[in-house]
Amino acid sequence: MALIAALAGCATEKRTPLVVPIPTFTPSSSPVTSAPARIVGVLPTGCDAIASVDEISDMVGKPMPGQAKLVNGSADASIGRTARMDCYYGLGTSEQVDDAPVHVGLASYGDAKAASTRVEKTVADEKGAGAKASDVTVGADKGTLLVGRKLATLVATYQATTVVVIASLDVVPASQAPTVLAKIADRALSPR
């Protein structure tokens, strides 16, 4: 009986409820994402590592017929290049790489200075041929867009790797070139 009386006394005793604060979070205006890994050292193998035909088609907003054509370049000690690869998109049945409406090239160099020197030379050569130059953002990096009479060319570097993207103005109009070529260059520098 004493136990029942004690329990009944506890049941009537008023207690203050325990209040646990609920954490709140303020959403940011932009999602937090990590940048894709960049090429450091050895170049990827195959054009699909740079960008698939479907990815290039999506980025330019037009179908690119055929398969990507890979041309492996060679080292060139005179400019510090250790490797080179070029991928040509939109050839269809043509085997002539000069006919490709989109060309993406990667090259690795002995060091970042050699890579930067090569980009500077490319920019100077294109400007000398009449191309108009402007700065563009390529992912977290910077690049230079060069627009000539028939082609738009974007060159950029990440550490000791360079990327060049060349597109016919018939496929990528000059007004779209900064965005489209920057996407392609960003994808090429971040192989999967």
VOBA-1610 file (N, C-alpha, C; in pm, whole numbers, padded with zeros to 5 digits, always signed):
BEGIN
Met+00080-00117+00000Met+00000+00000+00000Met+00086+00126+00000Ala+00188+00123+00076Ala+00277+00238+00082Ala+00337+00266-00056Leu+00364+00158-00128Leu+00420+00174-00262Leu+00318+00239-00355Ile+00192+00200-00343Ile+00089+00259-00428Ile+00070+00406-00395Ala+00074+00440-00267Ala+00060+00580-00226Ala+00176+00663-00278Ala+00296+00605-00276Ala+00414+00678-00325Ala+00403+00701-00475Leu+00357+00599-00547Leu+00341+00614-00692Leu+00233+00715-00726Ala+00124+00712-00648Ala+00017+00806-00672Ala+00064+00948-00647Gly+00151+00966-00546Gly+00205+01099-00516Gly+00291+01150-00629Cys+00366+01061-00692Cys+00452+01100-00806Cys+00367+01140-00926Ala+00255+01070-00940Ala+00171+01098-01056Ala+00106+01234-01047Thr+00084+01285-00927Thr+00021+01414-00913Thr+00121+01527-00903Glu+00246+01496-00885Glu+00349+01599-00873Glu+00370+01665-01010Lys+00369+01798-01012Lys+00386+01870-01138Lys+00534+01888-01166Arg+00571+01855-01287Arg+00710+01871-01329Arg+00716+01963-01451Thr+00823+02036-01462Thr+00846+02122-01579Thr+00902+02034-01690Pro+00840+02038-01806Pro+00889+01953-01915Pro+01028+01999-01960Leu+01107+01903-02000Leu+01241+01931-02051Leu+01228+01980-02194Val+01282+02096-02224Val+01274+02154-02358Val+01413+02149-02419Val+01423+02077-02531Val+01550+02066-02603Val+01540+02154-02727Pro+01630+02251-02741Pro+01621+02338-02860Pro+01650+02258-02988Ile+01576+02290-03091Ile+01595+02226-03221Ile+01685+02318-03303Pro+01796+02261-03353Pro+01886+02347-03431Pro+01819+02392-03560Thr+01852+02513-03600Thr+01801+02565-03727Thr+01919+02589-03821Phe+01892+02578-03947Phe+01995+02598-04049Phe+01946+02700-04148Thr+02034+02788-04187Thr+02000+02888-04287Thr+02054+02839-04420Pro+01966+02816-04516Pro+02015+02769-04646Pro+02096+02877-04715Ser+02202+02835-04782Ser+02282+02933-04856Ser+02215+02959-04989Ser+02254+03067-05053Ser+02194+03102-05181Ser+02246+03015-05294Ser+02360+02950-05273Ser+02412+02861-05376Ser+02455+02731-05312Pro+02436+02620-05384Pro+02472+02492-05326Pro+02622+02479-05313Val+02665+02406-05213Val+02807+02382-05192Val+02845+02260-05274Thr+02935+02280-05367Thr+02982+02170-05448Thr+03133+02174-05452Ser+03192+02062-05472Ser+03336+02061-05486Ser+03368+02054-05635Ala+03473+02122-05672Ala+03512+02125-05811Ala+03567+01989-05851Pro+03545+01949-05976Pro+03601+01821-06019Pro+03753+01827-06017Ala+03815+01713-05999Ala+03961+01706-05997Ala+04017+01747-06132Arg+04127+01819-06129Arg+04193+01862-06252Arg+04304+01764-06287Ile+04344+01768-06413Ile+04455+01685-06459Ile+04583+01737-06396Val+04656+01647-06337Val+04790+01679-06286Val+04880+01567-06333Gly+04975+01599-06417Gly+05068+01496-06464Gly+05024+01433-06594Val+05005+01301-06591Val+04978+01222-06711Val+04842+01258-06771Leu+04839+01273-06903Leu+04713+01302-06973Leu+04624+01178-06973Pro+04493+01198-06983Pro+04402+01083-06989Pro+04419+01010-07122Thr+04360+00892-07131Thr+04365+00819-07257Thr+04226+00817-07319Gly+04218+00846-07445Gly+04092+00841-07517Gly+04012+00969-07508Cys+03937+00994-07612Cys+03857+01117-07619Cys+03742+01118-07519Asp+03687+01001-07486Asp+03577+01000-07389Asp+03620+01053-07253Ala+03748+01044-07220Ala+03798+01100-07093Ala+03794+01252-07098Ile+03810+01310-07217Ile+03802+01455-07234Ile+03657+01498-07240Ala+03580+01436-07328Ala+03436+01460-07341Ala+03384+01365-07446Ser+03269+01306-07419Ser+03208+01216-07516Ser+03142+01300-07627Val+03110+01234-07737Val+03041+01302-07847Val+02908+01360-07797Asp+02838+01283-07713Asp+02709+01332-07659Asp+02729+01456-07572Glu+02835+01457-07491Glu+02861+01575-07407Glu+02891+01698-07492Ile+02974+01680-07593Ile+03006+01793-07683Ile+02878+01839-07752Ser+02798+01746-07800Ser+02671+01782-07865Ser+02583+01862-07772Asp+02572+01817-07647Asp+02490+01889-07548Asp+02544+02030-07524Met+02677+02042-07513Met+02735+02173-07482Met+02720+02272-07597Val+02734+02223-07722Val+02721+02316-07836Val+02575+02331-07879Gly+02489+02243-07832Gly+02348+02253-07865Gly+02313+02201-08003Lys+02403+02121-08061Lys+02380+02063-08193Lys+02440+01923-08194Pro+02378+01831-08267Pro+02435+01697-08273Pro+02569+01696-08347Met+02664+01625-08291Met+02794+01607-08355Met+02795+01466-08413Pro+02793+01452-08545Pro+02786+01320-08606Pro+02916+01242-08588Gly+02906+01112-08599Gly+03024+01026-08598Gly+03087+01009-08462Gln+03203+00949-08464Gln+03282+00924-08343Gln+03387+01034-08328Ala+03434+01053-08206Ala+03546+01145-08185Ala+03672+01079-08241Lys+03753+01157-08305Lys+03878+01103-08360Lys+03994+01152-08273Leu+04072+01057-08225Leu+04187+01085-08140Leu+04314+01089-08223Val+04394+01192-08201Val+04527+01200-08260Val+04624+01227-08146Asn+04711+01130-08121Asn+04811+01148-08016Asn+04930+01224-08072Gly+04968+01329-08004Gly+05083+01407-08044Gly+05208+01352-07977Ser+05313+01426-07987Ser+05438+01379-07928Ser+05498+01487-07840Ala+05594+01443-07763Ala+05668+01536-07679Ala+05748+01630-07770Asp+05774+01750-07719Asp+05854+01847-07793Asp+05941+01920-07691Ala+06063+01875-07678Ala+06153+01931-07577Ala+06181+02079-07599Ser+06173+02126-07724Ser+06205+02267-07751Ser+06106+02363-07684Ile+05983+02317-07657Ile+05885+02401-07588Ile+05847+02344-07450Gly+05913+02235-07410Gly+05888+02176-07278Gly+05767+02085-07272Arg+05712+02049-07390Arg+05593+01964-07391Arg+05633+01818-07370Thr+05562+01752-07279Thr+05591+01611-07249Thr+05492+01516-07316Ala+05372+01562-07347Ala+05272+01478-07415Ala+05164+01568-07474Arg+05091+01512-07573Arg+04983+01589-07635Arg+04879+01492-07690Met+04753+01532-07681Met+04645+01457-07743Met+04541+01554-07795Asp+04485+01522-07911Asp+04383+01606-07973Asp+04263+01520-08009Cys+04144+01571-07981Cys+04020+01502-08015Cys+03938+01591-08106Tyr+03889+01531-08214Tyr+03814+01603-08315Tyr+03670+01549-08316Tyr+03573+01639-08305Tyr+03432+01603-08294Tyr+03354+01655-08414Gly+03254+01577-08457Gly+03164+01620-08563Gly+03214+01593-08702Leu+03306+01497-08716Leu+03360+01467-08849Leu+03263+01390-08937Gly+03171+01317-08879Gly+03082+01235-08960Gly+03164+01131-09034Thr+03149+01125-09166Thr+03224+01026-09244Thr+03359+01079-09289Ser+03386+01206-09266Ser+03514+01265-09307Ser+03626+01218-09215Glu+03740+01196-09274Glu+03858+01158-09196Glu+03953+01276-09180Gln+03922+01386-09245Gln+04010+01502-09241Gln+03983+01582-09114Val+04080+01585-09024Val+04060+01654-08896Val+04038+01803-08914Asp+04086+01859-09024Asp+04063+02002-09049Asp+03915+02032-09071Asp+03835+01928-09103Asp+03691+01945-09124Asp+03612+01943-08993Ala+03675+01912-08882Ala+03603+01899-08755Ala+03552+02034-08708Pro+03422+02043-08676Pro+03369+02170-08626Pro+03411+02199-08482Val+03451+02096-08407Val+03500+02116-08271Val+03626+02033-08252His+03729+02096-08197His+03858+02032-08171His+03898+02066-08028Val+03937+01964-07953Val+03982+01984-07815Val+04120+01921-07802Gly+04216+01998-07755Gly+04351+01947-07736Gly+04400+01968-07594Leu+04470+01868-07544Leu+04536+01877-07414Leu+04685+01854-07435Ala+04765+01924-07358Ala+04909+01902-07361Ala+04963+01915-07219Ser+05062+01834-07189Ser+05129+01845-07059Ser+05270+01896-07084Tyr+05319+01970-06987Tyr+05450+02033-06997Tyr+05533+01997-06874Gly+05663+02022-06884Gly+05754+01991-06774Gly+05722+02068-06648Asp+05667+02188-06663Asp+05630+02269-06546Asp+05527+02374-06587Ala+05473+02441-06486Ala+05367+02540-06511Ala+05418+02658-06594Lys+05545+02695-06578Lys+05600+02807-06655Lys+05601+02776-06805Ala+05641+02654-06841Ala+05642+02615-06982Ala+05501+02615-07038Ala+05403+02567-06959Ala+05263+02566-07004Ala+05213+02708-07025Ser+05240+02797-06930Ser+05196+02936-06943Ser+05260+03005-07063Thr+05388+02977-07085Thr+05459+03036-07198Thr+05394+02993-07329Arg+05354+02866-07336Arg+05290+02816-07458Arg+05156+02883-07482Val+05077+02901-07375Val+04948+02969-07388Val+04969+03113-07433Glu+05066+03182-07374Glu+05094+03321-07412Glu+05132+03330-07559Lys+05212+03234-07608Lys+05251+03234-07750Lys+05130+03212-07840Thr+05043+03119-07801Thr+04922+03094-07880Thr+04835+03220-07887Val+04818+03287-07773Val+04738+03410-07769Val+04800+03516-07859Ala+04931+03534-07849Ala+04999+03634-07932Ala+04985+03602-08080Asp+05001+03475-08117Asp+04989+03435-08258Asp+04848+03462-08311Glu+04747+03424-08234Glu+04608+03444-08278Glu+04573+03593-08288Lys+04618+03671-08190Lys+04594+03816-08196Lys+04665+03877-08317Gly+04785+03827-08345Gly+04860+03874-08461Gly+04788+03843-08592Ala+04708+03736-08591Ala+04632+03698-08711Ala+04497+03768-08716Gly+04470+03858-08620Gly+04348+03938-08624Gly+04238+03896-08527Ala+04261+03794-08446Ala+04157+03750-08351Ala+04143+03852-08239Lys+04020+03866-08191Lys+03993+03954-08076Lys+03998+03868-07950Ala+04073+03915-07849Ala+04094+03838-07726Ala+04010+03892-07612Ser+03962+03802-07528Ser+03893+03841-07404Ser+03918+03733-07299Asp+03915+03775-07173Asp+03934+03681-07063Asp+03804+03608-07035Val+03813+03480-07003Val+03697+03399-06967Val+03732+03316-06845Thr+03629+03272-06775Thr+03647+03184-06661Thr+03624+03041-06706Val+03717+02953-06669Val+03709+02811-06702Val+03708+02736-06569Gly+03586+02707-06519Gly+03578+02647-06385Gly+03631+02748-06286Ala+03731+02706-06208Ala+03794+02796-06112Ala+03917+02866-06171Asp+03945+02839-06297Asp+04065+02891-06361Asp+04029+03002-06461Lys+04132+03061-06518Lys+04113+03166-06618Lys+04163+03117-06753Gly+04103+03170-06857Gly+04144+03137-06991Gly+04131+03259-07080Thr+04171+03243-07205Thr+04160+03350-07303Thr+04081+03300-07423Leu+03978+03374-07459Leu+03898+03344-07577Leu+03947+03431-07690Leu+03969+03370-07805Leu+04015+03440-07924Leu+03915+03415-08035Val+03852+03521-08085Val+03751+03506-08189Val+03805+03568-08318Gly+03817+03482-08418Gly+03862+03525-08550Gly+03746+03532-08647Arg+03776+03530-08776Arg+03671+03539-08878Arg+03587+03412-08887Lys+03650+03295-08870Lys+03578+03169-08888Lys+03579+03080-08764Leu+03671+03107-08673Leu+03688+03018-08558Leu+03691+03094-08426Ala+03646+03026-08323Ala+03665+03074-08185Ala+03760+02976-08119Thr+03859+03028-08049Thr+03959+02945-07984Thr+03969+02987-07838Leu+03967+02890-07750Leu+03986+02917-07608Leu+04110+02842-07562Val+04199+02912-07494Val+04318+02849-07438Val+04321+02877-07288Ala+04362+02775-07214Ala+04372+02790-07068Ala+04478+02693-07018Thr+04520+02717-06898Thr+04619+02629-06837Thr+04580+02599-06693Tyr+04614+02480-06650Tyr+04603+02442-06510Tyr+04734+02374-06474Gln+04809+02437-06386Gln+04942+02391-06349Gln+05024+02368-06476Ala+05065+02243-06503Ala+05150+02216-06620Ala+05071+02156-06736Thr+04940+02174-06737Thr+04855+02121-06844Thr+04787+02237-06916Thr+04784+02229-07049Thr+04711+02330-07126Thr+04594+02263-07197Val+04492+02342-07223Val+04378+02297-07302Val+04352+02403-07409Val+04319+02356-07527Val+04276+02445-07635Val+04147+02387-07691Val+04048+02472-07707Val+03921+02433-07767Val+03898+02525-07885Ile+03877+02464-08001Ile+03856+02540-08124Ile+03720+02498-08181Ala+03637+02596-08213Ala+03507+02566-08270Ala+03479+02659-08388Ser+03419+02602-08488Ser+03375+02681-08602Ser+03264+02775-08557Leu+03268+02899-08604Leu+03164+02995-08569Leu+03029+02955-08630Asp+03029+02864-08727Asp+02904+02811-08782Asp+02835+02721-08680Val+02913+02657-08595Val+02859+02565-08493Val+02838+02637-08361Val+02935+02719-08323Val+02927+02795-08197Val+02943+02943-08233Pro+02833+03017-08242Pro+02842+03160-08275Pro+02926+03237-08172Ala+02985+03345-08216Ala+03073+03424-08130Ala+03005+03465-08000Ser+02875+03494-08005Ser+02803+03537-07883Ser+02793+03424-07780Gln+02796+03299-07825Gln+02788+03185-07734Gln+02923+03126-07699Ala+03026+03164-07773Ala+03158+03105-07757Ala+03215+03115-07615Pro+03204+03229-07546Pro+03262+03234-07411Pro+03207+03126-07319Thr+03077+03106-07320Thr+03015+03008-07231Thr+03038+02866-07277Val+03014+02840-07405Val+03023+02704-07458Val+03167+02653-07453Leu+03261+02731-07503Leu+03399+02685-07505Leu+03457+02671-07364Ala+03414+02756-07272Ala+03459+02744-07133Ala+03409+02614-07071Lys+03285+02576-07100Lys+03231+02448-07049Lys+03311+02331-07103Ile+03340+02335-07233Ile+03416+02226-07294Ile+03556+02219-07234Ala+03622+02334-07218Ala+03757+02336-07161Ala+03757+02286-07017Asp+03657+02327-06939Asp+03645+02283-06800Asp+03629+02132-06795Arg+03544+02078-06881Arg+03524+01933-06886Arg+03652+01861-06928Ala+03724+01914-07025Ala+03847+01850-07073Ala+03955+01849-06964Leu+03961+01954-06884Leu+04062+01959-06777Leu+04023+01873-06656Ser+03902+01819-06657Ser+03851+01738-06545Ser+03808+01601-06597Pro+03902+01519-06645Pro+03863+01394-06707Pro+03797+01298-06608Arg+03707+01217-06660Arg+03639+01117-06578Arg+03667+00980-06631
//
